[in-house]
């Protein structure tokens, strides 16, 4: 198999408190043309992982251990100039809220074309033509006219399409999509996800999808990792994880979803009565000593409060961090 576009091994991200890790031991890899979904509730470390990849961690946070390789190049300790050269051209990010990601005082066309010019791909005139072409490719009507419009003149879905154009302007090999469907209605969400899939088919880019939306993960992802308080609780092929989840946390996430689409149109229905996961995600500074999910889990034992289980293999391609991980209960209640 060819070299992964993105390979993360044992990633640790620390915050201002020296003894606390916002992300602890995350590993994953993505090849060209593949999508890997990183899922979990808010506060689980998903966006922090994305920012670490781009070299954009907030003040006070830094990579404390592990490896992030982009096309085989270790990027965790690269100088700022080298990271700036990689951002946009080799890797790009679609941010969660396009209204704040886009500059309100620049036309959308200029924001797309300036990426092309800055990366020395085309001179200004040809960059403008390329920007108009990209706007048409993502389904924006009358792109030559909208090129001169400002972000506030666009709907949420149209702004997200512009953000896609900015991310695609320099033909990156890796696209990090951070909650790309947040705050959009269901129809527009489906359009954006379908657009991402079309873009991937056309360009062969690898996509890291950051989401709490399991419907989005089931629709787009080939593989999936479940993150909780910065640690990996389950990993495997997306269709298998969503059809027969092993970890109680993954089962809880699925039980709170009214409907899931897995792969090419296959639907999974959750129980008639949705079930919320009790409690809240703890802060990474307040991790319990044993299993991170212990106090919210319905199958925990006394030893779970004392011992943190490692991520262990279940079959050829599945992993879960729970000694009681099993799809049996899920099968019984979701047959």
MARKOLPA-158953 format. One record per residue (C-alpha): x, y, z. Coordinates in Angstrom, 3 decimals. Example, Ala and Ser with C-alpha at 12.3 -4.5 7.8 and 13.67 -1.06 7.14 Angstrom:
! MARKOLPA-158953
NODE, px, py, pz
NODE, 12.300, -4.500, 7.800
NODE, 13.670, -1.060, 7.140
//
This chain:
! MARKOLPA-158953
NODE, px, py, pz
NODE, 0.000, 0.000, 0.000
NODE, 1.172, 3.544, -0.716
NODE, 2.435, 5.878, 1.994
NODE, -0.318, 7.550, 4.051
NODE, -1.065, 11.194, 3.364
NODE, -1.441, 11.710, 7.128
NODE, -0.035, 9.428, 9.835
NODE, -0.440, 10.188, 13.542
NODE, 1.234, 8.014, 16.176
NODE, 0.757, 8.413, 19.938
NODE, -0.060, 12.123, 19.723
NODE, -0.060, 13.987, 23.038
NODE, -1.200, 17.596, 23.319
NODE, -0.656, 19.378, 26.611
NODE, -2.344, 22.470, 27.980
NODE, -1.028, 25.173, 30.316
NODE, -1.189, 22.704, 33.215
NODE, 1.943, 20.582, 32.837
NODE, 0.368, 17.425, 34.233
NODE, -2.741, 17.518, 31.980
NODE, -3.122, 16.234, 28.417
NODE, -5.941, 17.475, 26.195
NODE, -5.152, 14.680, 23.721
NODE, -3.408, 11.544, 24.944
NODE, -1.983, 8.825, 22.693
NODE, -4.045, 9.338, 19.539
NODE, -3.034, 7.269, 16.488
NODE, -4.600, 7.158, 13.014
NODE, -3.631, 7.174, 9.353
NODE, -5.342, 8.293, 6.135
NODE, -4.386, 7.396, 2.567
NODE, -5.168, 9.262, -0.638
NODE, -8.858, 9.154, -1.489
NODE, -9.870, 8.052, 2.034
NODE, -11.910, 9.789, 4.717
NODE, -11.308, 9.180, 8.416
NODE, -13.887, 10.528, 10.880
NODE, -12.904, 11.643, 14.371
NODE, -16.100, 11.653, 16.436
NODE, -17.142, 12.423, 20.001
NODE, -18.936, 14.984, 22.117
NODE, -17.770, 18.581, 22.446
NODE, -14.667, 18.850, 24.614
NODE, -13.206, 15.485, 23.570
NODE, -10.131, 16.918, 21.814
NODE, -11.259, 16.653, 18.178
NODE, -10.620, 20.252, 17.173
NODE, -7.412, 20.350, 19.238
NODE, -6.152, 17.449, 17.108
NODE, -7.025, 19.317, 13.915
NODE, -5.233, 22.453, 15.095
NODE, -2.145, 20.421, 16.012
NODE, -1.997, 19.023, 12.485
NODE, -2.117, 22.526, 11.004
NODE, 0.349, 23.903, 13.563
NODE, -2.289, 26.290, 14.911
NODE, -2.608, 25.221, 18.548
NODE, -3.890, 27.975, 20.869
NODE, -1.498, 29.840, 23.137
NODE, -0.454, 27.644, 26.058
NODE, -0.995, 24.350, 24.199
NODE, 1.744, 22.355, 22.519
NODE, 2.570, 18.885, 21.243
NODE, 4.236, 17.011, 24.105
NODE, 4.749, 13.643, 22.504
NODE, 4.044, 11.434, 19.530
NODE, 4.327, 12.037, 15.835
NODE, 2.396, 13.752, 13.037
NODE, 3.669, 12.919, 9.541
NODE, 2.398, 14.594, 6.393
NODE, 3.483, 12.696, 3.262
NODE, 6.187, 11.100, 5.395
NODE, 7.520, 14.401, 6.772
NODE, 7.482, 14.879, 10.553
NODE, 5.714, 18.208, 11.126
NODE, 5.380, 18.517, 14.909
NODE, 8.607, 20.526, 15.263
NODE, 8.822, 22.292, 11.915
NODE, 9.788, 25.977, 11.864
NODE, 6.894, 28.424, 11.276
NODE, 8.015, 29.253, 7.732
NODE, 7.872, 25.597, 6.663
NODE, 4.430, 25.136, 8.238
NODE, 3.143, 28.216, 6.407
NODE, 4.422, 26.722, 3.158
NODE, 2.530, 23.465, 3.832
NODE, -0.719, 25.130, 4.906
NODE, -2.968, 25.719, 1.940
NODE, -0.749, 23.952, -0.577
NODE, -0.398, 20.456, 0.964
NODE, -2.931, 20.606, 3.810
NODE, -5.891, 22.898, 4.358
NODE, -8.705, 23.284, 6.863
NODE, -12.405, 23.976, 6.595
NODE, -13.256, 25.750, 9.824
NODE, -16.378, 25.143, 11.873
NODE, -18.016, 28.549, 11.380
NODE, -17.479, 30.073, 7.918
NODE, -18.818, 33.480, 8.947
NODE, -15.900, 33.935, 11.347
NODE, -13.406, 32.057, 9.143
NODE, -14.023, 34.408, 6.202
NODE, -12.797, 38.019, 6.265
NODE, -15.909, 40.265, 6.364
NODE, -14.216, 43.225, 4.612
NODE, -12.875, 41.317, 1.589
NODE, -14.944, 39.986, -1.293
NODE, -15.259, 36.212, -1.354
NODE, -13.549, 36.075, -4.733
NODE, -10.502, 37.897, -3.472
NODE, -10.253, 35.549, -0.491
NODE, -10.149, 32.573, -2.854
NODE, -7.825, 34.057, -5.446
NODE, -5.313, 35.423, -2.939
NODE, -4.555, 31.841, -1.817
NODE, -3.731, 30.938, -5.405
NODE, -1.489, 33.989, -5.794
NODE, 0.177, 33.580, -2.381
NODE, 1.121, 29.981, -3.200
NODE, 2.537, 31.175, -6.567
NODE, 0.265, 28.852, -8.510
NODE, -1.072, 31.485, -10.928
NODE, -0.654, 35.237, -11.481
NODE, -3.530, 37.529, -10.326
NODE, -5.580, 37.541, -13.553
NODE, -5.500, 33.774, -13.986
NODE, -6.093, 33.345, -10.239
NODE, -9.338, 35.284, -10.577
NODE, -10.453, 33.008, -13.400
NODE, -9.534, 29.959, -11.342
NODE, -11.490, 31.299, -8.350
NODE, -14.593, 31.782, -10.504
NODE, -14.137, 28.238, -11.821
NODE, -13.909, 26.849, -8.271
NODE, -17.033, 28.738, -7.228
NODE, -18.901, 27.131, -10.097
NODE, -17.577, 23.684, -9.198
NODE, -18.974, 23.911, -5.653
NODE, -22.412, 24.881, -6.945
NODE, -22.465, 28.643, -6.359
NODE, -24.784, 30.280, -8.926
NODE, -23.528, 33.123, -11.136
NODE, -19.953, 32.761, -9.841
NODE, -18.573, 35.641, -11.916
NODE, -21.076, 37.984, -10.233
NODE, -20.756, 36.492, -6.737
NODE, -16.970, 36.840, -6.983
NODE, -17.446, 40.516, -6.072
NODE, -19.871, 39.860, -3.186
NODE, -19.060, 39.933, 0.553
NODE, -19.587, 37.099, 3.080
NODE, -22.538, 38.823, 4.781
NODE, -24.456, 38.666, 1.487
NODE, -24.343, 34.856, 1.512
NODE, -26.433, 32.265, 3.334
NODE, -24.757, 29.837, 5.734
NODE, -24.619, 27.102, 3.114
NODE, -23.178, 29.453, 0.487
NODE, -20.512, 30.674, 2.930
NODE, -19.515, 27.082, 3.613
NODE, -19.134, 26.552, -0.136
NODE, -16.865, 29.597, -0.273
NODE, -14.846, 28.137, 2.612
NODE, -14.512, 24.961, 0.547
NODE, -13.180, 27.011, -2.361
NODE, -10.589, 28.652, -0.102
NODE, -9.525, 25.235, 1.197
NODE, -9.307, 23.785, -2.328
NODE, -7.661, 26.762, -4.008
NODE, -4.142, 25.286, -3.961
NODE, -5.204, 21.641, -4.542
NODE, -4.142, 20.264, -1.111
NODE, -3.483, 16.569, -0.543
NODE, -5.142, 16.661, 2.924
NODE, -8.375, 18.441, 3.857
NODE, -9.197, 18.785, 7.555
NODE, -12.939, 19.459, 7.793
NODE, -13.876, 20.661, 11.296
NODE, -17.640, 20.256, 11.786
NODE, -18.343, 21.405, 8.200
NODE, -22.126, 21.045, 8.600
NODE, -22.581, 22.841, 11.950
NODE, -25.550, 25.262, 12.103
NODE, -26.805, 24.259, 8.646
NODE, -30.248, 22.809, 8.015
NODE, -30.531, 19.134, 7.109
NODE, -30.873, 19.680, 3.366
NODE, -27.816, 21.931, 3.181
NODE, -25.835, 19.542, 5.393
NODE, -26.504, 16.739, 2.905
NODE, -25.442, 18.991, 0.023
NODE, -22.140, 19.911, 1.711
NODE, -21.341, 16.272, 2.514
NODE, -22.143, 15.192, -1.036
NODE, -19.955, 18.018, -2.308
NODE, -17.040, 16.858, -0.144
NODE, -17.427, 13.358, -1.536
NODE, -17.482, 14.667, -5.119
NODE, -14.377, 16.767, -4.457
NODE, -12.552, 13.765, -3.033
NODE, -13.494, 11.608, -6.015
NODE, -12.259, 14.299, -8.386
NODE, -9.016, 15.220, -6.593
NODE, -8.047, 12.091, -4.626
NODE, -7.525, 14.173, -1.487
NODE, -7.486, 12.574, 1.959
NODE, -10.095, 13.984, 4.361
NODE, -10.023, 14.094, 8.152
NODE, -13.632, 14.727, 9.178
NODE, -14.024, 16.212, 12.658
NODE, -17.633, 15.783, 13.760
NODE, -20.083, 14.901, 16.505
NODE, -22.621, 14.083, 13.778
NODE, -22.644, 10.321, 13.276
NODE, -24.903, 10.700, 10.245
NODE, -22.134, 12.730, 8.560
NODE, -19.525, 10.164, 9.586
NODE, -21.612, 7.274, 8.263
NODE, -22.213, 9.051, 4.966
NODE, -18.643, 10.127, 4.222
NODE, -16.086, 8.140, 6.232
NODE, -14.223, 4.957, 5.357
NODE, -12.784, 4.568, 8.868
NODE, -13.674, 6.084, 12.204
NODE, -12.122, 6.871, 15.590
NODE, -14.145, 7.618, 18.721
NODE, -12.439, 10.132, 20.997
NODE, -13.355, 10.794, 24.629
NODE, -11.550, 13.294, 26.887
NODE, -8.633, 13.190, 24.472
NODE, -8.266, 9.397, 24.400
NODE, -9.207, 6.874, 21.754
NODE, -11.977, 4.510, 22.888
NODE, -12.802, 2.766, 19.602
NODE, -11.468, 2.586, 16.048
NODE, -12.340, 0.619, 12.934
NODE, -14.066, 0.670, 9.541
NODE, -16.847, 3.246, 9.769
NODE, -19.635, 0.986, 8.536
NODE, -18.699, -1.744, 11.036
NODE, -18.321, 0.610, 13.999
NODE, -21.679, 2.258, 13.341
NODE, -23.501, -0.993, 12.589
NODE, -22.132, -2.938, 15.591
NODE, -20.395, -0.605, 18.062
NODE, -18.144, -2.294, 20.613
NODE, -17.506, 0.346, 23.283
NODE, -20.332, 1.432, 25.627
NODE, -19.555, 5.074, 24.779
NODE, -19.955, 4.488, 21.038
NODE, -23.180, 2.608, 21.752
NODE, -24.389, 5.565, 23.796
NODE, -23.625, 8.004, 20.992
NODE, -25.539, 5.868, 18.516
NODE, -28.507, 5.406, 20.855
NODE, -28.975, 9.177, 20.895
NODE, -29.257, 9.387, 17.082
NODE, -32.723, 9.228, 15.472
NODE, -31.452, 7.866, 12.140
NODE, -28.119, 6.867, 10.643
NODE, -27.093, 6.359, 7.033
NODE, -24.207, 3.932, 6.660
NODE, -22.423, 3.774, 3.342
NODE, -24.396, 3.763, 0.101
NODE, -27.914, 4.426, 1.297
NODE, -28.117, 1.782, 4.037
NODE, -30.146, 3.061, 6.974
NODE, -29.930, 2.121, 10.647
NODE, -32.762, 3.093, 12.941
NODE, -32.128, 3.892, 16.576
NODE, -34.664, 2.930, 19.276
NODE, -38.078, 4.556, 19.079
NODE, -37.171, 6.341, 22.290
NODE, -33.800, 8.055, 22.109
NODE, -31.467, 7.523, 25.044
NODE, -29.196, 10.288, 26.296
NODE, -25.840, 9.487, 27.894
NODE, -26.016, 10.375, 31.575
NODE, -23.655, 13.036, 32.927
NODE, -21.206, 15.236, 31.080
NODE, -17.788, 14.962, 29.489
NODE, -15.218, 15.807, 32.213
NODE, -12.621, 18.479, 31.570
NODE, -9.287, 17.088, 30.445
NODE, -7.797, 18.571, 33.641
NODE, -10.194, 16.418, 35.720
NODE, -9.699, 12.986, 34.182
NODE, -10.636, 10.121, 36.524
NODE, -7.845, 7.695, 37.456
NODE, -9.465, 4.634, 35.875
NODE, -11.612, 4.273, 32.778
NODE, -12.440, 7.734, 31.450
NODE, -16.053, 6.734, 30.791
NODE, -16.531, 4.913, 34.112
NODE, -19.024, 7.249, 35.803
NODE, -21.279, 7.493, 32.708
NODE, -21.144, 3.822, 31.690
NODE, -24.017, 1.369, 32.171
NODE, -21.828, -1.758, 32.263
NODE, -18.906, -0.572, 34.413
NODE, -17.483, -2.680, 37.259
NODE, -15.586, -1.667, 40.380
NODE, -12.217, -2.291, 38.725
NODE, -13.091, 0.206, 35.985
NODE, -12.724, 3.004, 38.514
NODE, -9.135, 1.907, 39.264
NODE, -7.693, 0.699, 35.951
NODE, -7.625, 2.495, 32.611
NODE, -8.013, -0.151, 29.877
NODE, -5.719, 0.045, 26.840
NODE, -6.939, 0.089, 23.262
NODE, -7.081, -3.617, 22.379
NODE, -7.765, -5.452, 19.085
NODE, -11.146, -7.074, 18.470
NODE, -10.828, -9.132, 15.304
NODE, -8.795, -8.094, 12.281
NODE, -9.589, -4.383, 12.048
NODE, -11.501, -3.311, 15.175
NODE, -10.114, -1.801, 18.392
NODE, -11.762, -0.811, 21.663
NODE, -10.567, 0.365, 25.074
NODE, -12.903, -1.696, 27.241
NODE, -12.548, -5.245, 28.648
NODE, -16.338, -5.624, 28.347
NODE, -16.565, -4.277, 24.791
NODE, -19.098, -6.300, 22.834
NODE, -21.705, -5.712, 20.127
NODE, -24.003, -8.310, 21.735
NODE, -26.096, -5.867, 23.757
NODE, -26.384, -3.573, 20.751
NODE, -27.613, -6.448, 18.589
NODE, -30.204, -7.447, 21.209
NODE, -31.687, -3.947, 21.463
NODE, -31.344, -2.929, 17.801
NODE, -32.233, -6.065, 15.898
//
